[in-house]
Amino acid sequence: MIGLVRLEKAEIHWLKRVFGTQHSVLGGDGLSADMAQAQHRAMLALYPIGLLKYFLEICVCVVALAATTNLVRMVLNDQRPALTDAVRSVLPRSREVLLFTLKYMAGLAVFGGALMLLSSSPLISDRLQEVFFFKTFVIAFGLAGQACLAWFLLPAAIRLLRKPGAPIISTDGRKVGTVFSVVSSACIFLLERLVDKAESSLVFEKLWEPYALGVLNTVVINMPQVLLFIAISLLALQEPGQEESIATETEIV
């Protein structure tokens, strides 16, 4: 999106300025004589910074999922939903949140590495590598990866959302959660495409407009994720015997 791309460019520009500024012992600052080296250092710094940002983003999403479950639990118990209490209830399980975040990142790294291997391996013909670069293939591969991630990570997610010692999710429950996850990802892909097309026709007159639009579009694109959180929360709060009935109803629909 335009707003997010500009934020990334601003981050790169800031890093180049940091590494390209020399501090004089006599006071004052000046530009480095070797700006190419400063740019190289800035690009190297982007990798750990990007990894840290990605970790924090996923960690925030996991906390949001757990907090959503707490809010849904309050509603089902006829309590007044309190966001502060819902987030505070996640703190005692911070270790589990961090572990689940690392598991999710590891899963994404596996599928991302597999895609890179398919598109760059010398053992694969050039014609097939061209196919692997097609957007349709990337989307299909992403949905397949999301299905695998959901299937393998749902038990850990449900353990995080349920009280300690609660039964694990059933096979039928995993199937339902996987379907919800894939449908949510497909909706996000579709919304991203629609938003990109809409943004390409816009002309901005003020500097702050693309950033504000980027924030608004991020909220719109992530709406399926919010619905997915609610669906997984309801799945986690169901009694083990009720998961089969939910799966049966889903298959009928």
BELRAMO-V214497 format. One record per pair of residues at least 6 apart in sequence whose ideal C-beta (glycine too) atoms are under 6 Angstrom apart, sorted by the first residue. I is the first residue (numbers start at 1). J is the second residue. Records with the same first field share a line. If there is no record, write none. Layout:
BEGIN
I = J + J
END
This chain:
BEGIN
1 = 214 + 217
2 = 199 + 210
3 = 210 + 211 + 213 + 214
4 = 214
6 = 210
15 = 42 + 45
16 = 38 + 39 + 42
19 = 38 + 41 + 42
20 = 31 + 32 + 35 + 38
21 = 29
22 = 30 + 32
23 = 29
32 = 38
58 = 101 + 104
59 = 101
62 = 97 + 100 + 101
63 = 90
65 = 229
66 = 90
67 = 86 + 87 + 90
68 = 229 + 233
69 = 161 + 233 + 236
70 = 86 + 89
71 = 81 + 86
72 = 233
73 = 237
74 = 81
75 = 81
96 = 160
100 = 156 + 160
107 = 149
111 = 145
115 = 141
118 = 132
119 = 129 + 132 + 133
131 = 137
139 = 189
143 = 182 + 185
146 = 181 + 182 + 185
147 = 178 + 182
150 = 178 + 181
151 = 178
154 = 169 + 174 + 177
155 = 168 + 169
158 = 169 + 236
161 = 236
162 = 236
167 = 240
170 = 240 + 243
172 = 243 + 244 + 247
173 = 235 + 243
175 = 247
176 = 246 + 247 + 250
177 = 232 + 235
180 = 228 + 231
184 = 224 + 228
187 = 224
188 = 221 + 224
191 = 221
192 = 221
195 = 217
204 = 210
END
